[in-house]
Amino acid sequence: MIKKTFFILLTFLGFAGFAQDNTASPYSFFGVGTNKFSGTVENRVMGGLGIKSDSIHINLQNPAGYAGLGLTTFSVGASHTSNTINDNISESKVTATGLDYVALAFPAGKFGFGFGLKPFSSVGYEMGDFTEDREASFSGSGGVNKLYLGAAYQVLPELSVGVEGGYYFGNIKNKSILRQQNVQFGTREKNRSDLSGFRFNFGTHYEKMLTDKLQLTASATYAPASTLNAKNERQLATIVLNLGDDELVAEEREIAVADSELDLGAVSSFGAGIGQPRKWFAGFEYQITEANKFSNRSYSLNNVAFNTAHSYKLGGYYIPNFNDVTGYFKRVTYRAGLRYEELGLAINQESIDEFGISFGVGLPAGDFLTNINLGVEYGQRGTTKNNLVEEKFFSFFVGLSLNDKWFIKRKYN
């Protein structure tokens, strides 16, 4: 137990520095970046479905799932994404790798508790606009992380409720450089925002056996609207770029920028599914995010609008034989799903949508039902209409769910 606790602490300490900058999308320029998936690898390869909870996996999307845990569970996940960006003129390929979550949860009778750290959004882009007499380049990095604590209570054998409190923190840095032909100096603008705020998430989880083998599952969550405080800084400089594109500063000034607030709209989700425990499951989930009050952080853009976001998720799993002791692959969990999301972002009057299809497996490993979860997803984001870009991405996920018995009362001294 001491060795495992030490490993978990090291993972938490190393998360914050590695979690940011784990995206490579020009659409992360807008708002606070690209929203990161909030669940585990197990959820993600089922199309992002978060309505299913069990005794050996942490449900990061619904805090009511803590009440169903049977063992102390530690989960960590990471992903690697290869992104092909097309603007109808040329293609470019970029990659991004990062940790997606670190979480620890404990059962306590009818109660359950958990805490963890995961990215809420991520910024990572490099773009350019070049003409015969003008060159403009834009880049950005950073993101917002979420440190959370959740608890749940089993009100009835079929019904659990939960609440989660999250502290959001991080910083986002943007840089733009403009050069004119036959002008000695270029202009550089740097913006930085340090973001922080709190948010709550409430959830319910319901499971009921309809027959001896068939089980109904239903789930709902609600996160009220909240605010992120932004402490803003801006620097303007005249620069010269040498042959190696090093930025030699001729003069630089600090520009006073007022601090601001960013509204995070309320998020609601609900879904249902049916299946046979430890055998198969299929479900659907719908989520709505009120993003229409959102605004871009550093720039006022006339061609950008934030709208209400919608997502539709369909997925499930299949286990050939959960108790088979001779056939390893019969105990493997096979998962699949698909999703369609209206991201709530419109540019040049074009809605930016995203689609993904995913597959994965849960591989039994070690004692106490510990498992390694692997998955892949192919997806598409955006469009080439109205001078926009289309992204086609392929992601690989890996997660570890480590289960053990902690806090066992001694029977003998």
MONOR-V444158 format. One record per residue. N is the residue number from 1. RES is the residue in three letters. OMEGA is omega in whole degrees, -180 to 180 (999 if undefined). D_FIRST is the distance of its C-alpha to the first C-alpha in whole Angstrom. Layout:
BEGIN
n = [N N]
res = [RES RES]
omega = [OMEGA OMEGA]
d_first = [D_FIRST D_FIRST]
END
This chain:
BEGIN
n = [1 2 3 4 5 6 7 8 9 10 11 12 13 14 15 16 17 18 19 20 21 22 23 24 25 26 27 28 29 30 31 32 33 34 35 36 37 38 39 40 41 42 43 44 45 46 47 48 49 50 51 52 53 54 55 56 57 58 59 60 61 62 63 64 65 66 67 68 69 70 71 72 73 74 75 76 77 78 79 80 81 82 83 84 85 86 87 88 89 90 91 92 93 94 95 96 97 98 99 100 101 102 103 104 105 106 107 108 109 110 111 112 113 114 115 116 117 118 119 120 121 122 123 124 125 126 127 128 129 130 131 132 133 134 135 136 137 138 139 140 141 142 143 144 145 146 147 148 149 150 151 152 153 154 155 156 157 158 159 160 161 162 163 164 165 166 167 168 169 170 171 172 173 174 175 176 177 178 179 180 181 182 183 184 185 186 187 188 189 190 191 192 193 194 195 196 197 198 199 200 201 202 203 204 205 206 207 208 209 210 211 212 213 214 215 216 217 218 219 220 221 222 223 224 225 226 227 228 229 230 231 232 233 234 235 236 237 238 239 240 241 242 243 244 245 246 247 248 249 250 251 252 253 254 255 256 257 258 259 260 261 262 263 264 265 266 267 268 269 270 271 272 273 274 275 276 277 278 279 280 281 282 283 284 285 286 287 288 289 290 291 292 293 294 295 296 297 298 299 300 301 302 303 304 305 306 307 308 309 310 311 312 313 314 315 316 317 318 319 320 321 322 323 324 325 326 327 328 329 330 331 332 333 334 335 336 337 338 339 340 341 342 343 344 345 346 347 348 349 350 351 352 353 354 355 356 357 358 359 360 361 362 363 364 365 366 367 368 369 370 371 372 373 374 375 376 377 378 379 380 381 382 383 384 385 386 387 388 389 390 391 392 393 394 395 396 397 398 399 400 401 402 403 404 405 406 407 408 409 410 411 412 413]
res = [MET ILE LYS LYS THR PHE PHE ILE LEU LEU THR PHE LEU GLY PHE ALA GLY PHE ALA GLN ASP ASN THR ALA SER PRO TYR SER PHE PHE GLY VAL GLY THR ASN LYS PHE SER GLY THR VAL GLU ASN ARG VAL MET GLY GLY LEU GLY ILE LYS SER ASP SER ILE HIS ILE ASN LEU GLN ASN PRO ALA GLY TYR ALA GLY LEU GLY LEU THR THR PHE SER VAL GLY ALA SER HIS THR SER ASN THR ILE ASN ASP ASN ILE SER GLU SER LYS VAL THR ALA THR GLY LEU ASP TYR VAL ALA LEU ALA PHE PRO ALA GLY LYS PHE GLY PHE GLY PHE GLY LEU LYS PRO PHE SER SER VAL GLY TYR GLU MET GLY ASP PHE THR GLU ASP ARG GLU ALA SER PHE SER GLY SER GLY GLY VAL ASN LYS LEU TYR LEU GLY ALA ALA TYR GLN VAL LEU PRO GLU LEU SER VAL GLY VAL GLU GLY GLY TYR TYR PHE GLY ASN ILE LYS ASN LYS SER ILE LEU ARG GLN GLN ASN VAL GLN PHE GLY THR ARG GLU LYS ASN ARG SER ASP LEU SER GLY PHE ARG PHE ASN PHE GLY THR HIS TYR GLU LYS MET LEU THR ASP LYS LEU GLN LEU THR ALA SER ALA THR TYR ALA PRO ALA SER THR LEU ASN ALA LYS ASN GLU ARG GLN LEU ALA THR ILE VAL LEU ASN LEU GLY ASP ASP GLU LEU VAL ALA GLU GLU ARG GLU ILE ALA VAL ALA ASP SER GLU LEU ASP LEU GLY ALA VAL SER SER PHE GLY ALA GLY ILE GLY GLN PRO ARG LYS TRP PHE ALA GLY PHE GLU TYR GLN ILE THR GLU ALA ASN LYS PHE SER ASN ARG SER TYR SER LEU ASN ASN VAL ALA PHE ASN THR ALA HIS SER TYR LYS LEU GLY GLY TYR TYR ILE PRO ASN PHE ASN ASP VAL THR GLY TYR PHE LYS ARG VAL THR TYR ARG ALA GLY LEU ARG TYR GLU GLU LEU GLY LEU ALA ILE ASN GLN GLU SER ILE ASP GLU PHE GLY ILE SER PHE GLY VAL GLY LEU PRO ALA GLY ASP PHE LEU THR ASN ILE ASN LEU GLY VAL GLU TYR GLY GLN ARG GLY THR THR LYS ASN ASN LEU VAL GLU GLU LYS PHE PHE SER PHE PHE VAL GLY LEU SER LEU ASN ASP LYS TRP PHE ILE LYS ARG LYS TYR ASN]
omega = [-180 179 -180 177 179 178 -180 179 178 179 178 -177 -178 -172 -168 -178 -176 -172 -177 -180 -179 172 178 -176 175 179 175 174 -170 179 177 178 179 178 180 177 -170 -176 -179 176 180 178 -172 -179 171 180 -177 -177 -177 -174 -176 175 177 -171 -175 178 176 175 -178 -177 180 -177 178 -179 179 -177 -178 -178 177 -179 170 -172 174 -179 175 -179 179 -179 174 -177 172 -171 175 -175 -176 177 -178 177 -179 177 173 -179 179 179 177 -180 178 171 -177 179 169 -173 179 -177 -175 170 178 -178 177 179 172 -177 177 175 -179 -177 179 177 174 178 -179 180 177 -179 170 -177 179 176 -171 174 -177 -176 -175 175 178 178 -177 178 -180 -180 177 -179 -179 177 -179 173 -170 175 -178 178 -180 179 178 -177 177 177 -178 -169 175 176 -179 178 180 173 -177 174 -178 -179 178 177 179 -179 177 178 175 179 180 177 177 178 179 174 -172 -174 171 -180 178 176 176 176 176 176 173 -171 177 178 -180 177 178 177 -178 -178 172 180 -175 176 -179 176 178 175 179 -177 -172 -177 176 177 176 -174 176 176 177 175 -179 177 -179 -175 169 176 -178 173 -168 175 178 177 175 -178 167 -172 171 177 178 -176 178 -178 171 -177 179 -173 174 179 -179 -179 172 179 180 178 -179 171 -173 177 177 -180 172 -176 179 180 178 176 173 -179 -180 179 -178 -179 176 -176 179 179 180 179 174 -177 -180 179 178 179 178 180 -180 -175 -173 177 -178 178 178 -167 -170 -173 174 -174 -176 -176 -176 177 177 -176 175 -177 179 175 -178 -174 179 -178 179 -179 177 176 -178 -180 -173 -174 -178 -178 -178 -179 -176 -174 173 177 178 175 -180 -175 177 179 174 -177 173 -175 166 -167 -180 180 177 -180 -176 179 176 178 178 -178 -178 179 178 174 -169 178 179 179 171 -173 176 -179 174 -176 174 172 173 -179 174 -177 -180 180 176 176 172 -177 -180 -179 174 -176 177 179 174 174 176 -179 176 179 171 -172 175 -175 175 -177 173 -180 177 174 -174 -176 179 176 177 173 177 -180 -180 174 -179 176 999]
d_first = [0 4 5 5 6 9 10 10 12 14 15 17 18 20 21 24 26 26 26 30 33 32 35 38 41 44 43 41 43 44 42 39 38 37 35 32 30 28 26 24 25 25 27 29 30 32 34 32 32 30 31 28 25 23 20 18 19 19 23 24 27 27 25 26 24 21 23 22 19 17 13 11 12 12 16 17 21 24 27 30 34 37 40 44 46 50 53 55 57 54 50 47 44 41 37 34 30 27 24 24 21 18 17 14 15 14 16 18 21 24 22 20 19 18 18 19 21 24 28 30 33 34 37 38 42 45 48 52 55 58 62 65 65 62 58 55 51 48 45 42 38 35 34 32 28 27 24 23 22 23 23 24 26 27 31 32 31 32 32 29 30 28 28 27 27 27 28 30 31 32 35 38 40 44 46 50 53 56 59 63 65 67 65 64 61 58 56 53 51 47 45 42 41 37 36 34 34 33 33 32 31 32 31 32 31 33 32 35 36 39 40 38 36 37 35 36 34 35 33 35 34 36 35 38 40 38 39 38 40 41 42 44 45 48 50 53 54 57 56 57 55 56 56 52 52 51 51 54 54 58 57 54 54 52 53 52 50 49 46 45 43 42 42 40 41 40 38 38 37 37 37 37 36 37 35 34 30 28 31 33 33 36 36 38 37 39 39 41 41 43 44 48 47 45 47 46 45 47 50 53 53 56 55 52 51 48 48 46 43 43 40 40 38 38 35 33 31 32 30 32 30 27 27 28 27 29 30 27 29 30 26 27 27 30 31 34 36 38 39 42 42 44 43 45 46 50 52 56 56 53 50 47 45 42 42 39 38 35 33 30 27 24 23 20 18 15 13 13 16 15 18 20 23 26 29 32 35 38 40 43 44 47 50 53 56 57 56 52 50 48 44 43 39 37 33 30 27 24 20 17 16 12 11 9 9 8 10 11 14 15 18 19 19]
END
